[in-house]
Amino acid sequence: MALRNKAYGSALEFVWGIEPETFAIRESTTTVNVYQKLTKEKKSLKLGADGIYGATLLGVRFKNQLTFYSWDSLELVIRTDFQPTGVFWGGNGEMVAITTEESFYILHCNVSAVAEASEENRHHSNYPFDYIDEVKENVKTATWVGDCFIYFNSLNRLNYYVGGEIVTISYLDRPHYILGYIPRHNRIYLCDKELNVLSYSLHLSVLDFETSVMRKDIQNAQQLQPSIPRSYYTKIAHFLEKQGFVSQALSVSTDPEHKFDLALQLSKLDLAVELAREIRSDQKWRQLADCSILNGRLDLADQCYEATQDFGAMLILSSSSGNLDKVAELAEMARSARKFNVAFTAYLLTHQNLKALDILVETNKLPDAAFFARTYLPSEVPRVTQIWKAEQQKSNAKAAQGIADPLEYTNLFPSFEESLQIQRYLEQSERIVPASQYSTRTFNNQRNVFEELSKAFTSGLNHEKN
């Protein structure tokens, strides 16, 4: 297409207006000329002007102020105290970003208020801008795509702002200038000072979706979803989650780990179990176990701990819930996995004292085994002392001689026979009671077993006489 010269002249700056063939130039530091229908109509502002900005309103920067004028009448619309480095208007003429050295401000222009002010000359009674947000960032170059403000900041980051959220597109190693956005390509284009051009994918449908979400228009967002490439689904799911739409995020996300976290937030534990099996992460199983306990799903928590072989947690869970069969099963599982601490405790809780003693012997804790046997299983003391003595003989024969067997040194164990009788009595009289009877249960340390044994013996003799 051939380019034809329609107007020309000298100027310090040039900006387009909102209407076709309308533009303004900063002729000097004291004169701004506005042209309508190209060169047919000309109006001038005689005032201090360090810079001008176009689009919906004509902006004039001078010293520490930014003033906006109507294009048609050049009437003052509003004077602000901004010290701008740039003014960026959205394509719809309503959204505007005013950038300064420290921040940028997102405002909404009330076009109808501007029109009324221009027609009735009442600009002082209709404030044309609605404040939306302030972001502490130094913007170097920017553009609008719909209601999304895309900018490159002083930290060499390419970001975009949508409805209060900042999303980083890319981190770069040097300054770049934004050339623009091409919707047909769904790409934002930039160049550096050496004129090297690069671009980043930024789907317009994603931006429109996020804009609808920020406006709480979920119905419109759902209508836009089919137009979004599936590769972006997890990204928009994270965006939905940040805005509090967790259920919608779960239905959109394609990342199993993200879906797992969302399922936990919604207490959808059965779905979380399926995802945990797919992910195969011990951390996820533990998270699910904690959530299951909070929701009263102890059976599910037990499955989670079993999946991670967390025998300690399984022991706490099964013992605190009074599941004796599970504790007994856990004892065997832990022993097979060589988790002897858990196995020993589980055997002790289920009154399998002989197996608990075997754990101590198996792990070569022979002194502990001897004292354990003396306390709980006197009949096993001779066997354990012989094992202990034989093992000690290998390293210290003199010390081994100091280990006494109750069967050989009865004088050193004066009440050993009575303890054997008590062991047999307790084994015969012992029974498992439900946890509900804990408050009425009389424990061994509260019993006078000698007296019980004596009464039982006397009762047995009387029964034989009769």
PyMOL commands that set and color helices and strands:
alter all, ss='L'
color gray80, all
select helices_A, chain A and resi 111-120+123-125+204-214+218-227+230-242+246-252+256-265+269-279+282-294+298-307+311-320+324-336+340-349+353-362+366-376+378-393+397-401+410-412+416-429+435-440+444-446+449-465
alter helices_A, ss='H'
color red, helices_A
select strands_A, chain A and resi 13-16+23-26+31-36+41-46+51-53+58-62+65-69+76-80+86-89+95-99+104-109+129-135+139-145+148-153+157-162+165-171+177-182+187-191+197-201
alter strands_A, ss='S'
color yellow, strands_A
deselect
rebuild
show_as cartoon
